[in-house]
Amino acid sequence: MAHDERSFPADALSAPTGAEDALSAVRRPDGEPPRVLVLGATGYLGGRLVPRLLNGGYRVRVLSRSSQRIAALPWVEDVEVVEGDAADAEAMGRAASDVDVLYHLVHSMTSGRGFADTDRTIAENVARRAAEHGVSRIVYLGGLHPEGVELSPHLASRTEVGDILLASGVPALVLQAGVVIGSGSASFEMVRHLTDVLPYMPAPRWVRNRIQPIAVRDVLYYLLAAARVDPELSRAVDIGGPDVLRYGQMMNGYAVEAGLRQRGIAALPVLTPRLASHWVGLVTPVPRQIAQPLVESLQHPCVMADHAIDEIIPPPPDGLTGYRESVRLALGRIEIDQVETSWVDATVSRAPSDPLPSDPEWAGRTVFTDRRTRRTTADRDAVWSVITQIGGANGWYSASALWALRGWLDRIVGGVGLQRGRRTRSRVVAGDAIDVWRVEAVDPGRLLRLRAEMWTPGSAWLELGIEDAPDGVSYWQRAVFFPRGLAGRLYWLAMLPFHGLIFSGMVSRIVSTAEKAGTENAA
């Protein structure tokens, strides 16, 4: 597809855009643009890499288990989508056919126990299919780590994956990155919320360890440039930003950029990584299953062992981005509501993933519903605008204390809770996370369907919609719950009194907010 026909806003991409001379595609001997395969295209980095590859003139193919999630992304019309799992030999074989560069950006950080086996299986399958189909280059993003120490399970797994890819017979470049700082990154959100919330922080001893953070824009620069390195080169290299800091210095560097006073930090020997991850999970939006590998990776000093990367990929023309500048850029993207991708979009282990069944399939199954409708004088656009802003900083339009209590209870049992928030304040697409919910379906102006990712003894959905009514429209909402066993039935009965407060309040506030906005716009 020609550049000016693309549906994604290429001119809105932050640096690097992929169109830079040193990063754009070099045509194959047959005159065709090179084809790249991206594994993990819906992830934090993959979702940013794909539009930049397109902008650089590459033909892009993605492998995804969720065609619905891919379909919601702005660049879907510009890529070839292969549906399937990277662990499946047949799907991986289809995806790897006629591919020049393969980006492996998949890891199972949120998959719970057995994640290492999952990542190993995927890596072995990727390596085998890449070799079979003559892929010219594999690019993998691993983790920066010290040598000669016992690594955390997640860092050890990522190191193992890199080793498997390097042994594949396909030239592989394994980029070992430190803490990634950018709007929406889990590492940045952990620093941001710990600093925002705590004026004084009792912390594990790892706050004294020296680490080398890297801006997300510099990670993208190295990923893009990796497609053009010497075709025979195959090795692992460290990448990092220009600053080497202690974690406590990172927090106070953030405080300066955010206009906060310096935070007092006390390193305590009694806070183990597991306890610290529970603490982070309670204080920040980052849930324990994501916080734990992040915390574990900070147990040892992690700085670049050498600068061999400079001989393979020269630094960006304007130099690498300093830590405080990367914080400033991240805060700027949040301020203008232009966060490209976020950790909140990661799938949640053990959360239900099946879509809401259609009505005929409910026959013979126990299902509880709560449906409410309200006629409104507001027009469809005004009501839809209110619906799409639900959750996050705007809340749920009713019983804030009850929602907060439900989110807190979810965090206690290891769930995501309300603190996860949302990636943007006003736009929703399928696959987005909104607090304890996942957006399952969006029909603009008509329907927003949310699937619960909180702990419940069953599966739950919440639908918010608009339908035509005489002389206007009606707002409607429906809660649907499929109980699991006796516990599920008792749970629904216990929640009925609260539903009366929560759901009736939501209907009233959503309609009144839309009508007020319509009146103000007409004035």
Rosetta blueprint (number, residue, H / E / L):
1 M L
2 A L
3 H H
4 D H
5 E H
6 R L
7 S L
8 F L
9 P L
10 A H
11 D H
12 A H
13 L L
14 S L
15 A L
16 P L
17 T L
18 G L
19 A L
20 E L
21 D L
22 A L
23 L L
24 S L
25 A L
26 V L
27 R L
28 R L
29 P L
30 D L
31 G L
32 E L
33 P L
34 P L
35 R E
36 V E
37 L E
38 V E
39 L E
40 G L
41 A L
42 T L
43 G L
44 Y L
45 L L
46 G H
47 G H
48 R H
49 L H
50 V H
51 P H
52 R H
53 L H
54 L H
55 N H
56 G L
57 G L
58 Y L
59 R E
60 V E
61 R E
62 V E
63 L E
64 S E
65 R L
66 S L
67 S H
68 Q H
69 R H
70 I H
71 A H
72 A L
73 L L
74 P L
75 W L
76 V H
77 E H
78 D H
79 V L
80 E E
81 V E
82 V E
83 E E
84 G L
85 D L
86 A L
87 A L
88 D L
89 A H
90 E H
91 A H
92 M H
93 G H
94 R H
95 A H
96 A H
97 S L
98 D L
99 V L
100 D L
101 V E
102 L E
103 Y E
104 H E
105 L L
106 V L
107 H L
108 S L
109 M L
110 T L
111 S L
112 G L
113 R L
114 G L
115 F H
116 A H
117 D H
118 T H
119 D H
120 R H
121 T H
122 I H
123 A H
124 E H
125 N H
126 V H
127 A H
128 R H
129 R H
130 A H
131 A H
132 E H
133 H L
134 G L
135 V L
136 S L
137 R E
138 I E
139 V E
140 Y E
141 L E
142 G E
143 G E
144 L L
145 H L
146 P L
147 E L
148 G L
149 V L
150 E L
151 L L
152 S L
153 P H
154 H H
155 L H
156 A H
157 S H
158 R H
159 T H
160 E H
161 V H
162 G H
163 D H
164 I H
165 L H
166 L H
167 A L
168 S L
169 G L
170 V L
171 P L
172 A E
173 L E
174 V E
175 L E
176 Q E
177 A E
178 G L
179 V L
180 V E
181 I E
182 G L
183 S L
184 G L
185 S L
186 A H
187 S H
188 F H
189 E H
190 M H
191 V H
192 R H
193 H H
194 L H
195 T H
196 D H
197 V H
198 L L
199 P L
200 Y E
201 M E
202 P E
203 A E
204 P E
205 R H
206 W H
207 V H
208 R H
209 N L
210 R E
211 I E
212 Q L
213 P L
214 I E
215 A E
216 V H
217 R H
218 D H
219 V H
220 L H
221 Y H
222 Y H
223 L H
224 L H
225 A H
226 A H
227 A L
228 R L
229 V L
230 D L
231 P L
232 E L
233 L L
234 S L
235 R E
236 A E
237 V E
238 D E
239 I E
240 G L
241 G L
242 P L
243 D L
244 V L
245 L E
246 R E
247 Y H
248 G H
249 Q H
250 M H
251 M H
252 N H
253 G H
254 Y H
255 A H
256 V H
257 E H
258 A H
259 G L
260 L L
261 R L
262 Q L
263 R L
264 G E
265 I E
266 A E
267 A E
268 L E
269 P L
270 V L
271 L L
272 T L
273 P H
274 R H
275 L H
276 A H
277 S H
278 H H
279 W H
280 V H
281 G H
282 L H
283 V H
284 T L
285 P L
286 V L
287 P L
288 R H
289 Q H
290 I H
291 A H
292 Q H
293 P H
294 L H
295 V H
296 E H
297 S L
298 L L
299 Q L
300 H L
301 P L
302 C E
303 V L
304 M L
305 A L
306 D L
307 H L
308 A L
309 I H
310 D H
311 E H
312 I H
313 I L
314 P L
315 P L
316 P L
317 P L
318 D L
319 G L
320 L L
321 T L
322 G L
323 Y H
324 R H
325 E H
326 S H
327 V H
328 R H
329 L H
330 A H
331 L H
332 G H
333 R H
334 I H
335 E H
336 I L
337 D L
338 Q L
339 V L
340 E L
341 T L
342 S L
343 W H
344 V H
345 D H
346 A L
347 T L
348 V L
349 S L
350 R L
351 A L
352 P L
353 S L
354 D L
355 P L
356 L L
357 P L
358 S L
359 D H
360 P H
361 E H
362 W H
363 A L
364 G L
365 R L
366 T L
367 V L
368 F E
369 T E
370 D E
371 R E
372 R E
373 T E
374 R E
375 R E
376 T E
377 T L
378 A L
379 D L
380 R H
381 D H
382 A H
383 V H
384 W H
385 S H
386 V H
387 I H
388 T H
389 Q L
390 I L
391 G L
392 G H
393 A H
394 N H
395 G L
396 W L
397 Y L
398 S L
399 A L
400 S H
401 A H
402 L H
403 W H
404 A H
405 L H
406 R H
407 G H
408 W H
409 L H
410 D H
411 R H
412 I H
413 V L
414 G L
415 G L
416 V L
417 G L
418 L H
419 Q H
420 R H
421 G L
422 R E
423 R L
424 T L
425 R L
426 S L
427 R L
428 V L
429 V L
430 A L
431 G L
432 D L
433 A E
434 I E
435 D L
436 V L
437 W E
438 R E
439 V E
440 E E
441 A E
442 V E
443 D E
444 P L
445 G L
446 R L
447 L E
448 L E
449 R E
450 L E
451 R E
452 A E
453 E L
454 M L
455 W L
456 T L
457 P L
458 G E
459 S E
460 A E
461 W E
462 L E
463 E E
464 L E
465 G E
466 I E
467 E E
468 D E
469 A E
470 P L
471 D L
472 G E
473 V E
474 S E
475 Y E
476 W E
477 Q E
478 R E
479 A E
480 V E
481 F E
482 F E
483 P E
484 R L
485 G H
486 L H
487 A H
488 G H
489 R H
490 L H
491 Y H
492 W H
493 L H
494 A H
495 M H
496 L H
497 P H
498 F H
499 H H
500 G H
501 L H
502 I H
503 F H
504 S H
505 G H
506 M H
507 V H
508 S H
509 R H
510 I H
511 V H
512 S H
513 T H
514 A H
515 E H
516 K H
517 A H
518 G H
519 T H
520 E H
521 N H
522 A H
523 A L
